[in-house]
Amino acid sequence: MRVLYPVAFCMIFVGINVKLTQPAETTSAKVIYGLFQSYDSHDNGMIAFVLMGFLVLTTSLGVFCYKKRFYKAIKLYIISNSIALLLIYAFFHFHNVAQSQSLPISLPTAAFLTLNFGCLGVISLHWKSSRRVHQFYLIMLAALTALFLINNLPDWTVWIAILLISVWDIIAVLTPCGPLKLLVETANRRGDDHFPAILYNSSSYPGTPETTRSNSTQLTQFPSSATETTPTPQTDTLSATSLVNHRFR
């Protein structure tokens, strides 16, 4: 049930923002995209397959870098994506929302608000924040990614991409050789917690501290042989006492 809350919140947020970006005066009938040859549905399918290929390539490269312990390359990629979504794309999206709804907001004000929103998100994802703020910005990353696809791709391309991504998620997570399954197994085997910015953790944090570092996502910890404690032998006090009494008799 805990997974349903972020998914539902993300869907509601995306739906509201899609509605807000549509001008209020647009009431003309819409032709269903892709039913006629003039819309060239072949290109839409090609765009979706190119997007799918890029997703498969980046996921496989990420798993490869993680298995080879190229942590700096992965962190650079994740941080650059976070900045691009939370700062750059968020600014253009919220500016379009303000224009569509005729909100009297100036460009410097929009830039200032977006800068605060994005900087707080980058800090909470990659450094230090409370658990709720960390989870909120993970949902914002997913929502802004969905809004980017919806606002910049044709309708049928988005639907085909969603279908292909769903199939890829099933393959990547559930199959024995799936890259995401290998990633989680490798992280659990190593006891690593380097990249909570890509993992939504719905479990409670031990002790529920006020602030937690972003790398405090709890994973399975396997004790190493160097840190295993060996049981210390305990002396039998009763036999020692009887031995002393016997010697003094």
C-alpha positions in Angstrom: 0.0 0.0 0.0 2.9 2.4 0.7 3.9 2.3 -3.0 0.4 3.4 -4.1 0.7 6.8 -2.4 3.6 8.1 -4.4 2.2 6.7 -7.6 -1.2 8.3 -7.0 0.4 11.6 -6.1 2.5 11.6 -9.2 -0.4 10.8 -11.4 -2.6 13.5 -9.8 0.2 16.1 -10.1 0.8 15.3 -13.8 -2.9 15.4 -14.6 -3.4 18.8 -12.9 -0.3 20.3 -14.7 -1.4 19.0 -18.1 -4.8 20.6 -17.5 -3.2 23.9 -16.4 -1.0 24.1 -19.4 -4.0 24.0 -21.8 -5.3 27.5 -22.4 -8.8 28.1 -21.1 -10.2 29.5 -24.4 -9.3 26.3 -26.4 -12.7 24.7 -26.9 -12.5 23.5 -30.5 -12.9 19.8 -31.3 -9.8 17.8 -31.5 -9.1 15.2 -34.2 -7.7 12.0 -32.8 -4.0 12.0 -33.6 -2.7 9.3 -35.9 -5.8 7.9 -37.4 -5.1 9.4 -40.8 -2.1 9.0 -43.1 -1.5 12.8 -43.0 -0.3 12.5 -39.5 2.4 10.0 -40.5 2.0 7.5 -37.6 5.2 5.6 -38.8 7.4 8.5 -37.5 5.6 8.4 -34.2 6.4 4.7 -33.7 10.0 5.3 -34.7 10.4 8.1 -32.1 9.0 5.8 -29.4 11.4 3.0 -30.4 14.3 5.4 -30.4 13.3 6.6 -26.9 13.1 3.0 -25.8 16.5 2.2 -27.2 18.0 5.2 -25.3 16.4 4.0 -22.1 17.7 0.4 -22.5 21.2 1.8 -23.3 21.4 4.2 -20.4 20.0 1.5 -18.0 22.5 -1.1 -19.2 25.4 1.4 -19.0 24.4 2.4 -15.5 24.4 -1.2 -14.3 27.8 -1.8 -16.0 29.3 1.3 -14.3 27.9 0.2 -11.0 29.3 -3.3 -11.2 32.7 -1.8 -12.2 32.4 0.7 -9.3 32.5 3.7 -11.5 30.6 5.6 -8.9 31.7 9.1 -9.9 30.4 8.7 -13.4 27.0 7.5 -12.2 26.8 10.4 -9.6 27.7 12.9 -12.3 24.9 11.5 -14.6 22.3 11.5 -11.8 23.1 15.0 -10.6 23.1 16.4 -14.1 19.7 14.9 -14.7 18.4 16.3 -11.4 19.6 19.8 -12.3 18.1 19.6 -15.8 14.7 18.5 -14.5 14.4 20.5 -11.3 16.0 23.7 -12.5 15.9 24.1 -16.2 12.8 22.2 -17.3 10.8 23.1 -14.2 11.4 26.8 -15.0 10.0 26.5 -18.6 7.1 24.3 -17.4 5.9 26.6 -14.6 6.4 29.6 -16.9 4.1 28.0 -19.4 1.6 27.3 -16.7 1.7 30.9 -15.7 1.2 32.1 -19.3 -1.6 29.6 -19.9 -3.5 30.7 -16.8 -2.7 34.4 -17.3 -1.0 34.7 -14.0 0.7 38.1 -13.4 4.2 36.8 -12.6 7.4 38.4 -13.9 10.3 36.5 -15.3 12.8 37.3 -12.5 10.2 36.2 -9.9 9.6 32.9 -11.8 13.4 32.3 -12.0 13.8 33.1 -8.3 11.0 30.6 -7.3 12.3 27.9 -9.6 15.8 28.4 -8.3 14.7 27.9 -4.7 12.6 24.8 -5.7 15.4 23.2 -7.7 18.3 23.9 -5.3 16.3 22.5 -2.4 15.6 19.4 -4.5 19.2 18.8 -5.5 20.4 19.3 -1.9 17.7 16.9 -0.6 18.4 14.2 -3.2 22.2 14.2 -3.1 23.2 15.5 0.3 21.0 16.0 3.4 17.2 16.4 4.0 14.3 15.0 6.0 12.8 11.7 4.8 9.5 13.4 3.6 11.3 16.0 1.6 13.5 13.4 0.0 10.5 11.3 -1.1 8.7 14.4 -2.4 11.5 15.3 -4.7 11.8 11.8 -6.0 8.2 12.0 -7.0 8.8 15.4 -8.6 11.6 13.9 -10.7 9.1 11.2 -12.0 6.4 13.8 -12.5 8.6 16.3 -14.4 9.9 13.5 -16.6 6.3 12.5 -17.5 5.4 16.1 -18.2 8.4 16.5 -20.5 7.3 13.5 -22.6 3.7 14.7 -22.7 4.4 18.2 -23.6 7.1 17.5 -26.2 5.9 14.4 -28.0 2.8 13.6 -30.0 0.0 11.8 -28.2 0.4 8.4 -29.9 4.1 8.5 -29.4 3.6 9.0 -25.7 1.2 6.0 -25.5 3.5 3.8 -27.5 6.4 4.9 -25.3 4.4 4.1 -22.1 3.6 0.6 -23.4 7.2 -0.1 -24.3 8.6 1.3 -21.0 6.1 -0.9 -19.1 7.3 -4.0 -21.0 10.9 -3.0 -20.4 10.3 -2.5 -16.6 8.9 -6.0 -16.4 11.9 -7.5 -18.2 14.4 -5.4 -16.3 13.0 -6.2 -12.9 11.5 -9.7 -13.0 13.7 -11.6 -15.4 16.8 -13.4 -14.0 19.2 -11.4 -16.2 17.3 -8.1 -15.9 19.7 -5.1 -15.4 17.6 -3.6 -12.5 17.4 -7.0 -10.8 21.2 -7.3 -11.1 21.6 -3.8 -9.8 19.6 -4.5 -6.7 21.2 -7.8 -6.0 24.7 -6.3 -6.4 23.8 -3.4 -4.1 22.5 -5.8 -1.4 25.5 -8.1 -1.8 27.9 -5.2 -1.3 25.8 -3.4 1.3 26.0 -0.2 -0.7 23.8 2.8 -0.3 25.4 5.2 -2.7 22.5 6.2 -4.9 19.2 6.8 -3.0 18.4 9.5 -5.5 17.2 6.8 -7.9 15.4 4.6 -5.3 12.2 5.5 -3.5 12.3 4.0 0.0 8.8 3.7 1.5 10.1 2.0 4.7 10.5 3.8 8.0 13.9 5.0 9.0 15.3 3.6 12.2 14.9 6.0 15.0 13.2 8.5 12.7 15.8 11.2 13.0 15.0 14.8 12.2 17.4 15.0 9.3 19.1 12.1 7.4 21.8 12.1 4.8 20.6 11.0 1.4 22.9 8.0 1.6 21.1 6.6 4.6 18.8 4.5 2.6 18.7 1.2 4.4 19.9 -1.8 2.5 20.7 -5.3 3.6 24.0 -5.3 5.4 26.2 -8.4 5.2 28.9 -8.6 7.9 32.4 -9.1 6.6 34.8 -11.6 7.9 37.0 -8.9 9.4 34.2 -7.5 11.6 32.7 -10.8 12.7 33.0 -11.3 16.4 34.1 -14.6 17.8 32.6 -15.9 21.0 34.8 -15.4 24.0 35.3 -18.4 26.2 33.6 -18.1 29.6 35.4 -19.7 32.6 33.4 -22.0 34.8 33.5 -20.2 38.1 32.2 -23.3 40.0 35.0 -25.6 38.8 37.6 -22.9 39.5 36.3 -22.4 43.0 36.3 -26.1 43.8 39.9 -26.4 42.4 41.1 -23.6 44.7 39.4 -25.2 47.7 40.9 -28.5 46.9 44.4 -27.1 46.8 44.1 -25.4 50.2 42.8 -28.5 51.9 
